[in-house]
Amino acid sequence: MANLTFWIAEQNADSVCYNIIAKTKKDCLAQVAERPDVKYQAPVKVVFQYSDAFDLFYWATSEGGGRHSHY
């Protein structure tokens, strides 16, 4: 198994595709600060486990960010 770690700050005003994702918490917070007109929740660290490159591709390219919930 391999891990993909990222940070996400969710918002409820629009589609989930407008949530902020970043490699680091610091970058996530900086992106939130750049959008003062949108209310974001506190960033959350997500560790996504995948078995191989196809599993990661399958998850990332499916509608809604995953055909099954990993976080």
Sine and cosine of phi, psi and omega as CSV:
sin_phi,cos_phi,sin_psi,cos_psi,sin_omega,cos_omega
0.00,0.00,0.56,-0.83,0.08,-1.00
-0.86,-0.50,0.33,-0.94,0.00,-1.00
-0.88,-0.48,0.62,-0.78,0.20,-0.98
-0.89,-0.46,0.89,-0.45,-0.03,-1.00
-0.95,-0.32,0.73,-0.68,0.05,-1.00
-0.47,-0.88,0.19,-0.98,0.03,-1.00
-0.91,-0.41,0.62,-0.78,0.01,-1.00
-0.73,-0.68,0.69,-0.72,0.12,-0.99
-0.89,-0.46,0.92,-0.38,-0.06,-1.00
-1.00,0.01,0.47,-0.88,0.10,-1.00
-0.74,-0.67,0.38,-0.92,-0.05,-1.00
-0.92,-0.38,0.08,1.00,-0.10,-1.00
-1.00,0.10,-0.27,0.96,-0.11,-0.99
-0.46,-0.89,-0.17,-0.99,-0.01,-1.00
-0.87,0.49,0.47,-0.88,0.01,-1.00
-0.88,0.47,-0.34,0.94,0.02,-1.00
-0.92,0.40,-0.22,0.98,0.04,-1.00
-0.99,-0.12,0.07,1.00,0.16,-0.99
-0.90,0.43,0.46,-0.89,0.00,-1.00
-1.00,-0.02,0.74,-0.68,0.13,-0.99
-0.81,-0.58,0.57,-0.83,-0.04,-1.00
-0.44,-0.90,0.29,-0.96,0.03,-1.00
-0.96,0.28,-0.53,0.85,-0.06,-1.00
-0.78,-0.63,0.38,-0.92,0.06,-1.00
-0.89,0.45,-0.64,0.77,0.00,-1.00
-0.86,0.51,-0.72,0.70,0.03,-1.00
-0.91,0.41,-0.64,0.77,0.02,-1.00
-0.87,0.49,-0.72,0.69,0.02,-1.00
-0.90,0.44,-0.60,0.80,0.03,-1.00
-0.90,0.43,-0.65,0.76,0.03,-1.00
-0.92,0.39,-0.60,0.80,0.08,-1.00
-0.88,0.47,-0.69,0.72,-0.01,-1.00
-0.90,0.44,-0.48,0.88,0.03,-1.00
-0.96,0.29,-0.20,0.98,-0.05,-1.00
-0.82,-0.58,0.91,0.41,-0.07,-1.00
-0.92,0.39,-0.28,0.96,-0.01,-1.00
-0.99,0.16,-0.15,0.99,0.00,-1.00
-0.91,-0.41,0.70,-0.72,0.02,-1.00
-1.00,-0.05,0.89,-0.45,0.02,-1.00
-0.94,-0.33,0.51,-0.86,0.14,-0.99
-0.97,0.25,0.26,-0.97,0.03,-1.00
-0.87,0.50,0.63,-0.78,0.02,-1.00
-0.86,0.50,0.59,-0.80,0.00,-1.00
-0.83,-0.56,0.69,-0.72,0.05,-1.00
-0.99,0.15,0.74,-0.67,0.01,-1.00
-0.85,-0.53,0.74,-0.67,0.10,-0.99
-0.89,-0.46,0.93,-0.36,-0.03,-1.00
-0.98,-0.18,0.82,-0.57,0.04,-1.00
-0.99,-0.15,0.72,-0.69,0.03,-1.00
-0.69,-0.73,0.45,-0.89,-0.12,-0.99
-1.00,0.06,-0.54,0.84,0.00,-1.00
-0.32,-0.95,0.03,-1.00,-0.06,-1.00
-0.87,0.49,-0.61,0.79,0.01,-1.00
-0.91,0.42,-0.66,0.75,0.04,-1.00
-0.86,0.51,-0.69,0.72,0.04,-1.00
-0.90,0.43,-0.71,0.70,0.03,-1.00
-0.87,0.49,-0.70,0.71,0.01,-1.00
-0.85,0.53,-0.73,0.68,-0.02,-1.00
-0.91,0.40,-0.73,0.68,-0.11,-0.99
-0.94,0.34,-0.48,0.88,-0.08,-1.00
-0.99,-0.12,0.00,1.00,-0.01,-1.00
-1.00,0.08,0.39,-0.92,-0.02,-1.00
-0.87,0.49,0.68,-0.73,0.05,-1.00
0.97,0.23,0.25,0.97,0.06,-1.00
0.97,0.24,0.41,0.91,0.07,-1.00
0.46,-0.89,0.72,-0.70,0.05,-1.00
-0.98,0.21,-0.26,0.97,0.13,-0.99
-0.57,-0.82,0.43,-0.90,-0.07,-1.00
-0.98,0.20,0.77,-0.63,0.04,-1.00
-0.92,-0.40,-0.13,0.99,0.02,-1.00
-0.54,-0.84,0.00,0.00,0.00,0.00
